[in-house]
Amino acid sequence: GISFYHKINAFWLVGLCAGVFWANLRSDPGIITEENVKIELQRYQFDGIIYKEKNCRTCEVPRPARSKHCSTCNHCCARFDHHCPWINNCVGAGNIRLFLSFLGLHVFLCLYGGILLGYINYALVQSAGLYKMSVRNR
């Protein structure tokens, strides 16, 4: 089997992943409101090619460069990347680092779990003596 050290590490790693998942669910992606629209307009400059000055058709507030209106959440998001169904939240300027840590932790958890599963399978095959078996034709 696996050592006690790996059992404790796996427990804490799953707990950390669950905590980061919960933080992503509750995080503010950078919702643009009438109160903070002036700050967001100054953060990124309009280039006149891709990003032009215009108002959001749904929210009716000036739309800063690199922002989009999310049809799922029904609000404008600063530096909008995408709406993630896994965290049921937009990914934007306010939570992109948290979202990337969520992805990184889960990739690490999958790799760690896969390696441990390989070791467990190897130990089971070794203990059952399956490497010594042979196939006989009748």
KOLMARVO-292685 format. One record per residue: x, y, z of N, C-alpha, C, CB in turn. Coordinates in steps of 0.1 Angstrom, whole numbers, padded with zeros to 4 digits, m for minus. Last residue first. Glycine has a CB too. Layout:
N
+-------+-------+-------+-------+-------+-------+-------+-------+-------+-------+-------+-------+
|   n.x |   n.y |   n.z |  ca.x |  ca.y |  ca.z |   c.x |   c.y |   c.z |  cb.x |  cb.y |  cb.z |
+-------+-------+-------+-------+-------+-------+-------+-------+-------+-------+-------+-------+
|     X |     Y |     Z |     X |     Y |     Z |     X |     Y |     Z |     X |     Y |     Z |
...
+-------+-------+-------+-------+-------+-------+-------+-------+-------+-------+-------+-------+
END
This chain:
138
+-------+-------+-------+-------+-------+-------+-------+-------+-------+-------+-------+-------+
|   n.x |   n.y |   n.z |  ca.x |  ca.y |  ca.z |   c.x |   c.y |   c.z |  cb.x |  cb.y |  cb.z |
+-------+-------+-------+-------+-------+-------+-------+-------+-------+-------+-------+-------+
| m0040 | m0254 | m0239 | m0045 | m0267 | m0237 | m0047 | m0274 | m0250 | m0058 | m0267 | m0229 |
| m0013 | m0233 | m0229 | m0022 | m0237 | m0239 | m0027 | m0251 | m0236 | m0016 | m0236 | m0254 |
| m0009 | m0211 | m0202 | m0007 | m0224 | m0207 | m0018 | m0227 | m0218 | m0008 | m0235 | m0196 |
|  0009 | m0183 | m0191 | m0003 | m0188 | m0198 |  0000 | m0201 | m0204 | m0007 | m0177 | m0209 |
|  0021 | m0176 | m0158 |  0023 | m0179 | m0172 |  0010 | m0184 | m0178 |  0035 | m0189 | m0174 |
|  0031 | m0154 | m0131 |  0021 | m0163 | m0138 |  0025 | m0165 | m0152 |  0007 | m0157 | m0137 |
|  0047 | m0136 | m0119 |  0053 | m0150 | m0121 |  0043 | m0159 | m0128 |  0056 | m0155 | m0107 |
|  0032 | m0114 | m0116 |  0044 | m0113 | m0126 |  0049 | m0127 | m0128 |  0054 | m0104 | m0120 |
|  0015 | m0119 | m0096 |  0010 | m0120 | m0109 |  0021 | m0119 | m0120 |  0000 | m0109 | m0112 |
|  0017 | m0119 | m0068 |  0026 | m0128 | m0076 |  0021 | m0129 | m0091 |  0026 | m0141 | m0070 |
|  0004 | m0103 | m0052 | m0004 | m0114 | m0056 |  0005 | m0123 | m0065 | m0016 | m0109 | m0064 |
|  0023 | m0083 | m0048 |  0020 | m0091 | m0037 |  0012 | m0103 | m0041 |  0012 | m0083 | m0027 |
|  0024 | m0072 | m0074 |  0036 | m0078 | m0069 |  0033 | m0087 | m0057 |  0046 | m0067 | m0064 |
| m0001 | m0061 | m0077 |  0003 | m0071 | m0086 |  0015 | m0079 | m0081 |  0007 | m0065 | m0100 |
|  0000 | m0042 | m0056 | m0010 | m0053 | m0056 | m0006 | m0065 | m0065 | m0024 | m0048 | m0060 |
|  0020 | m0025 | m0064 |  0022 | m0033 | m0051 |  0012 | m0044 | m0051 |  0020 | m0024 | m0039 |
|  0009 | m0015 | m0088 |  0022 | m0023 | m0088 |  0023 | m0031 | m0076 |  0034 | m0013 | m0090 |
| m0013 | m0001 | m0077 | m0015 | m0012 | m0086 | m0002 | m0021 | m0087 | m0019 | m0007 | m0100 |
|  0001 |  0018 | m0062 | m0008 |  0009 | m0055 | m0010 | m0004 | m0064 | m0021 |  0015 | m0052 |
|  0015 |  0032 | m0082 |  0022 |  0025 | m0071 |  0014 |  0015 | m0064 |  0028 |  0035 | m0061 |
| m0007 |  0042 | m0096 |  0002 |  0033 | m0103 |  0010 |  0025 | m0092 |  0012 |  0041 | m0111 |
| m0019 |  0058 | m0077 | m0026 |  0047 | m0082 | m0017 |  0037 | m0089 | m0037 |  0052 | m0091 |
|  0002 |  0078 | m0074 | m0001 |  0069 | m0063 | m0009 |  0057 | m0067 | m0009 |  0077 | m0052 |
| m0001 |  0089 | m0100 |  0012 |  0083 | m0096 |  0009 |  0073 | m0084 |  0022 |  0093 | m0093 |
| m0027 |  0099 | m0098 | m0024 |  0089 | m0109 | m0011 |  0082 | m0105 | m0022 |  0096 | m0122 |
| m0025 |  0118 | m0078 | m0034 |  0106 | m0076 | m0030 |  0095 | m0086 | m0048 |  0110 | m0077 |
| m0007 |  0136 | m0090 | m0003 |  0129 | m0077 | m0012 |  0117 | m0075 | m0005 |  0139 | m0066 |
| m0023 |  0144 | m0112 | m0010 |  0138 | m0114 | m0006 |  0130 | m0102 |  0001 |  0148 | m0117 |
| m0045 |  0155 | m0098 | m0047 |  0144 | m0108 | m0034 |  0137 | m0110 | m0053 |  0149 | m0121 |
| m0033 |  0176 | m0084 | m0040 |  0165 | m0077 | m0042 |  0153 | m0086 | m0054 |  0170 | m0072 |
| m0023 |  0192 | m0105 | m0014 |  0185 | m0096 | m0020 |  0174 | m0088 | m0008 |  0195 | m0086 |
| m0048 |  0200 | m0115 | m0038 |  0192 | m0124 | m0028 |  0185 | m0115 | m0031 |  0202 | m0134 |
| m0057 |  0214 | m0093 | m0064 |  0202 | m0097 | m0056 |  0193 | m0107 | m0077 |  0205 | m0104 |
| m0039 |  0235 | m0091 | m0040 |  0225 | m0080 | m0047 |  0213 | m0084 | m0048 |  0232 | m0069 |
| m0044 |  0248 | m0116 | m0031 |  0242 | m0113 | m0032 |  0232 | m0102 | m0021 |  0253 | m0109 |
| m0071 |  0257 | m0113 | m0067 |  0247 | m0124 | m0054 |  0240 | m0120 | m0066 |  0255 | m0137 |
| m0068 |  0274 | m0090 | m0077 |  0263 | m0090 | m0074 |  0252 | m0101 | m0092 |  0268 | m0093 |
| m0050 |  0292 | m0101 | m0045 |  0284 | m0090 | m0055 |  0272 | m0088 | m0045 |  0292 | m0076 |
| m0067 |  0304 | m0120 | m0055 |  0296 | m0124 | m0049 |  0288 | m0113 | m0044 |  0306 | m0129 |
| m0085 |  0315 | m0102 | m0090 |  0305 | m0111 | m0078 |  0297 | m0117 | m0097 |  0311 | m0123 |
| m0069 |  0334 | m0089 | m0076 |  0324 | m0081 | m0080 |  0312 | m0090 | m0088 |  0330 | m0074 |
| m0063 |  0350 | m0111 | m0053 |  0343 | m0104 | m0058 |  0332 | m0096 | m0045 |  0353 | m0095 |
| m0089 |  0360 | m0119 | m0081 |  0352 | m0128 | m0070 |  0344 | m0121 | m0075 |  0360 | m0139 |
| m0107 |  0376 | m0105 | m0104 |  0363 | m0100 | m0096 |  0354 | m0109 | m0117 |  0356 | m0097 |
| m0109 |  0402 | m0116 | m0109 |  0401 | m0102 | m0105 |  0387 | m0097 | m0122 |  0404 | m0097 |
| m0109 |  0400 | m0144 | m0098 |  0407 | m0137 | m0097 |  0404 | m0122 | m0099 |  0422 | m0140 |
| m0126 |  0368 | m0147 | m0122 |  0381 | m0152 | m0110 |  0387 | m0144 | m0134 |  0391 | m0151 |
| m0149 |  0345 | m0152 | m0135 |  0346 | m0149 | m0131 |  0359 | m0155 | m0126 |  0334 | m0155 |
| m0181 |  0340 | m0136 | m0173 |  0345 | m0147 | m0158 |  0345 | m0142 | m0177 |  0360 | m0151 |
| m0193 |  0309 | m0124 | m0189 |  0323 | m0122 | m0181 |  0327 | m0134 | m0181 |  0325 | m0109 |
| m0194 |  0281 | m0118 | m0206 |  0289 | m0120 | m0204 |  0304 | m0117 | m0217 |  0284 | m0110 |
| m0173 |  0265 | m0120 | m0173 |  0274 | m0108 | m0186 |  0282 | m0108 | m0161 |  0282 | m0106 |
| m0180 |  0252 | m0143 | m0175 |  0244 | m0132 | m0176 |  0252 | m0119 | m0161 |  0240 | m0134 |
| m0186 |  0271 | m0163 | m0197 |  0264 | m0157 | m0192 |  0256 | m0145 | m0203 |  0254 | m0167 |
| m0173 |  0303 | m0166 | m0169 |  0289 | m0163 | m0181 |  0281 | m0156 | m0156 |  0288 | m0154 |
| m0171 |  0326 | m0190 | m0180 |  0321 | m0179 | m0177 |  0306 | m0178 | m0195 |  0324 | m0182 |
| m0140 |  0343 | m0196 | m0151 |  0334 | m0200 | m0160 |  0331 | m0188 | m0145 |  0320 | m0205 |
| m0128 |  0369 | m0194 | m0121 |  0358 | m0201 | m0132 |  0348 | m0206 | m0111 |  0351 | m0192 |
| m0129 |  0404 | m0191 | m0137 |  0392 | m0192 | m0129 |  0381 | m0200 | m0151 |  0394 | m0198 |
| m0121 |  0429 | m0180 | m0111 |  0419 | m0185 | m0117 |  0405 | m0186 | m0098 |  0419 | m0177 |
| m0150 |  0431 | m0160 | m0137 |  0437 | m0164 | m0127 |  0426 | m0168 | m0131 |  0446 | m0153 |
| m0182 |  0424 | m0170 | m0171 |  0419 | m0162 | m0158 |  0426 | m0168 | m0170 |  0404 | m0163 |
| m0217 |  0431 | m0166 | m0204 |  0433 | m0173 | m0193 |  0430 | m0164 | m0203 |  0448 | m0177 |
| m0242 |  0405 | m0162 | m0235 |  0417 | m0157 | m0222 |  0419 | m0166 | m0231 |  0416 | m0142 |
| m0255 |  0380 | m0164 | m0262 |  0392 | m0167 | m0255 |  0404 | m0160 | m0276 |  0391 | m0162 |
| m0245 |  0354 | m0163 | m0246 |  0362 | m0151 | m0253 |  0375 | m0152 | m0232 |  0364 | m0145 |
| m0248 |  0348 | m0191 | m0252 |  0339 | m0181 | m0255 |  0346 | m0167 | m0242 |  0328 | m0179 |
| m0238 |  0369 | m0206 | m0252 |  0366 | m0208 | m0257 |  0356 | m0197 | m0255 |  0361 | m0221 |
| m0216 |  0393 | m0197 | m0219 |  0379 | m0196 | m0234 |  0377 | m0196 | m0213 |  0373 | m0182 |
| m0201 |  0417 | m0216 | m0213 |  0415 | m0208 | m0215 |  0399 | m0208 | m0225 |  0422 | m0214 |
| m0166 |  0426 | m0212 | m0177 |  0420 | m0219 | m0189 |  0419 | m0210 | m0173 |  0407 | m0226 |
| m0136 |  0445 | m0216 | m0147 |  0440 | m0208 | m0158 |  0435 | m0217 | m0152 |  0451 | m0199 |
| m0116 |  0457 | m0230 | m0114 |  0443 | m0226 | m0125 |  0438 | m0217 | m0101 |  0442 | m0220 |
| m0124 |  0490 | m0220 | m0117 |  0481 | m0229 | m0115 |  0468 | m0222 | m0103 |  0487 | m0233 |
| m0157 |  0495 | m0204 | m0142 |  0497 | m0205 | m0136 |  0487 | m0215 | m0136 |  0494 | m0191 |
| m0187 |  0509 | m0214 | m0180 |  0496 | m0213 | m0165 |  0498 | m0215 | m0185 |  0486 | m0224 |
| m0209 |  0528 | m0196 | m0198 |  0528 | m0205 | m0190 |  0515 | m0203 | m0189 |  0541 | m0203 |
| m0241 |  0511 | m0192 | m0229 |  0518 | m0186 | m0218 |  0518 | m0196 | m0225 |  0512 | m0172 |
| m0262 |  0494 | m0199 | m0263 |  0508 | m0202 | m0252 |  0517 | m0194 | m0277 |  0514 | m0199 |
| m0264 |  0467 | m0198 | m0263 |  0474 | m0185 | m0264 |  0489 | m0187 | m0249 |  0471 | m0179 |
| m0269 |  0461 | m0226 | m0277 |  0456 | m0215 | m0277 |  0464 | m0203 | m0274 |  0441 | m0213 |
| m0250 |  0474 | m0242 | m0264 |  0475 | m0246 | m0274 |  0470 | m0235 | m0267 |  0467 | m0258 |
| m0225 |  0495 | m0229 | m0231 |  0481 | m0229 | m0245 |  0482 | m0232 | m0228 |  0474 | m0215 |
| m0211 |  0520 | m0251 | m0219 |  0516 | m0239 | m0223 |  0501 | m0240 | m0231 |  0525 | m0236 |
| m0178 |  0526 | m0262 | m0192 |  0523 | m0264 | m0198 |  0519 | m0251 | m0194 |  0513 | m0275 |
| m0147 |  0530 | m0277 | m0156 |  0535 | m0266 | m0170 |  0533 | m0270 | m0153 |  0550 | m0263 |
| m0132 |  0500 | m0288 | m0137 |  0513 | m0290 | m0146 |  0517 | m0279 | m0144 |  0514 | m0304 |
| m0108 |  0477 | m0294 | m0116 |  0483 | m0283 | m0119 |  0497 | m0286 | m0108 |  0482 | m0270 |
| m0095 |  0474 | m0319 | m0103 |  0463 | m0313 | m0113 |  0468 | m0303 | m0094 |  0452 | m0307 |
| m0090 |  0502 | m0324 | m0091 |  0492 | m0334 | m0100 |  0480 | m0329 | m0077 |  0486 | m0338 |
| m0088 |  0519 | m0303 | m0095 |  0524 | m0314 | m0096 |  0514 | m0326 | m0088 |  0536 | m0320 |
| m0078 |  0512 | m0279 | m0068 |  0513 | m0290 | m0075 |  0518 | m0302 | m0062 |  0500 | m0292 |
| m0083 |  0525 | m0246 | m0089 |  0520 | m0259 | m0079 |  0522 | m0270 | m0102 |  0529 | m0262 |
| m0065 |  0513 | m0217 | m0068 |  0523 | m0227 | m0074 |  0517 | m0240 | m0054 |  0530 | m0232 |
| m0075 |  0504 | m0185 | m0071 |  0499 | m0198 | m0075 |  0509 | m0209 | m0077 |  0485 | m0202 |
| m0082 |  0521 | m0163 | m0073 |  0510 | m0162 | m0067 |  0505 | m0175 | m0080 |  0498 | m0155 |
| m0102 |  0539 | m0167 | m0088 |  0544 | m0167 | m0078 |  0533 | m0167 | m0086 |  0553 | m0155 |
| m0125 |  0524 | m0165 | m0122 |  0530 | m0178 | m0108 |  0535 | m0179 | m0132 |  0542 | m0180 |
| m0124 |  0516 | m0138 | m0121 |  0506 | m0149 | m0119 |  0512 | m0162 | m0133 |  0496 | m0150 |
| m0131 |  0540 | m0126 | m0118 |  0534 | m0123 | m0114 |  0524 | m0134 | m0118 |  0527 | m0110 |
| m0157 |  0544 | m0137 | m0146 |  0554 | m0139 | m0133 |  0548 | m0137 | m0149 |  0566 | m0131 |
| m0171 |  0522 | m0126 | m0169 |  0523 | m0140 | m0158 |  0533 | m0144 | m0182 |  0526 | m0148 |
| m0180 |  0519 | m0100 | m0166 |  0516 | m0103 | m0162 |  0518 | m0118 | m0162 |  0503 | m0098 |
| m0207 |  0526 | m0099 | m0198 |  0531 | m0089 | m0183 |  0530 | m0093 | m0200 |  0525 | m0076 |
| m0220 |  0511 | m0119 | m0219 |  0526 | m0121 | m0209 |  0532 | m0111 | m0233 |  0532 | m0119 |
| m0199 |  0482 | m0123 | m0211 |  0489 | m0118 | m0209 |  0504 | m0121 | m0213 |  0487 | m0103 |
| m0185 |  0452 | m0133 | m0185 |  0467 | m0135 | m0199 |  0472 | m0131 | m0182 |  0470 | m0150 |
| m0169 |  0427 | m0115 | m0182 |  0432 | m0120 | m0181 |  0447 | m0121 | m0194 |  0428 | m0111 |
| m0148 |  0409 | m0111 | m0146 |  0423 | m0115 | m0158 |  0428 | m0122 | m0134 |  0423 | m0125 |
| m0155 |  0385 | m0100 | m0147 |  0385 | m0112 | m0143 |  0399 | m0117 | m0154 |  0378 | m0123 |
| m0154 |  0377 | m0067 | m0159 |  0387 | m0075 | m0150 |  0388 | m0088 | m0159 |  0401 | m0068 |
| m0160 |  0344 | m0054 | m0151 |  0355 | m0058 | m0158 |  0365 | m0067 | m0138 |  0350 | m0064 |
| m0173 |  0320 | m0048 | m0177 |  0332 | m0041 | m0169 |  0345 | m0045 | m0175 |  0330 | m0026 |
| m0161 |  0300 | m0063 | m0175 |  0302 | m0064 | m0179 |  0315 | m0058 | m0182 |  0291 | m0056 |
| m0134 |  0303 | m0054 | m0138 |  0306 | m0068 | m0153 |  0308 | m0070 | m0133 |  0296 | m0078 |
| m0137 |  0292 | m0029 | m0133 |  0306 | m0030 | m0136 |  0311 | m0044 | m0118 |  0308 | m0027 |
| m0143 |  0266 | m0035 | m0153 |  0274 | m0028 | m0150 |  0289 | m0029 | m0153 |  0270 | m0013 |
| m0118 |  0259 | m0047 | m0131 |  0258 | m0054 | m0141 |  0267 | m0048 | m0135 |  0243 | m0055 |
| m0102 |  0261 | m0025 | m0100 |  0270 | m0036 | m0112 |  0270 | m0045 | m0087 |  0266 | m0044 |
| m0112 |  0240 | m0009 | m0112 |  0254 | m0004 | m0111 |  0264 | m0016 | m0101 |  0256 |  0006 |
| m0107 |  0218 | m0025 | m0121 |  0222 | m0022 | m0122 |  0236 | m0017 | m0127 |  0212 | m0011 |
| m0079 |  0219 | m0025 | m0087 |  0220 | m0038 | m0101 |  0224 | m0035 | m0086 |  0207 | m0045 |
| m0075 |  0214 |  0002 | m0070 |  0227 | m0004 | m0078 |  0229 | m0017 | m0055 |  0226 | m0006 |
| m0085 |  0188 |  0005 | m0091 |  0199 |  0012 | m0088 |  0213 |  0007 | m0087 |  0198 |  0027 |
| m0067 |  0174 | m0012 | m0082 |  0175 | m0016 | m0089 |  0186 | m0008 | m0088 |  0161 | m0013 |
| m0044 |  0179 |  0004 | m0045 |  0184 | m0010 | m0059 |  0185 | m0015 | m0037 |  0175 | m0019 |
| m0050 |  0166 |  0027 | m0048 |  0180 |  0028 | m0049 |  0186 |  0014 | m0035 |  0184 |  0034 |
| m0052 |  0139 |  0017 | m0063 |  0145 |  0025 | m0062 |  0160 |  0024 | m0063 |  0140 |  0039 |
| m0026 |  0135 |  0007 | m0038 |  0135 | m0002 | m0050 |  0141 |  0005 | m0042 |  0120 | m0006 |
| m0011 |  0137 |  0030 | m0009 |  0146 |  0019 | m0021 |  0147 |  0010 |  0003 |  0143 |  0011 |
| m0020 |  0114 |  0044 | m0022 |  0127 |  0049 | m0021 |  0138 |  0039 | m0012 |  0130 |  0061 |
| m0012 |  0094 |  0026 | m0026 |  0095 |  0029 | m0029 |  0109 |  0035 | m0030 |  0084 |  0040 |
|  0016 |  0098 |  0025 |  0008 |  0100 |  0013 | m0007 |  0102 |  0016 |  0010 |  0089 |  0003 |
|  0022 |  0090 |  0052 |  0026 |  0104 |  0047 |  0017 |  0107 |  0035 |  0041 |  0104 |  0043 |
|  0016 |  0064 |  0053 |  0007 |  0073 |  0061 |  0010 |  0087 |  0056 |  0010 |  0072 |  0076 |
|  0022 |  0049 |  0021 |  0025 |  0052 |  0035 |  0015 |  0062 |  0040 |  0039 |  0058 |  0035 |
|  0003 |  0023 |  0004 |  0009 |  0036 |  0005 |  0012 |  0040 |  0019 |  0001 |  0047 | m0003 |
|  0008 | m0012 |  0000 |  0000 |  0000 |  0000 |  0008 |  0013 |  0000 | m0009 |  0000 |  0012 |
+-------+-------+-------+-------+-------+-------+-------+-------+-------+-------+-------+-------+
END
